[in-house]
Amino acid sequence: MDKKIIGAAIKLKRRDKKMRQNELAEKTSLSRNYISDIETGRYMPSVETLAKIATCLGMDLNTLLVSEIQDIISVAD
């Protein structure tokens, strides 16, 4: 899993929901700084944290991970 692609997918979905980082942080009980670090690809969150973020964004964790895999495949082609 590429942490930059995962982070970008989270950021995109959060913005689609018109949600600020601090709102997502509050809903997930994570710090806003940690959300920012995830979105910029600085840190790769645990599967549990990814699931929590995905749920708050109305997203299935599998969808998040599959979209990341599809991006890798399309870059390799």
Helices and strands as residue ranges (DSSP letters): H 3-16, H 21-28, H 32-39, H 47-56, H 61-76
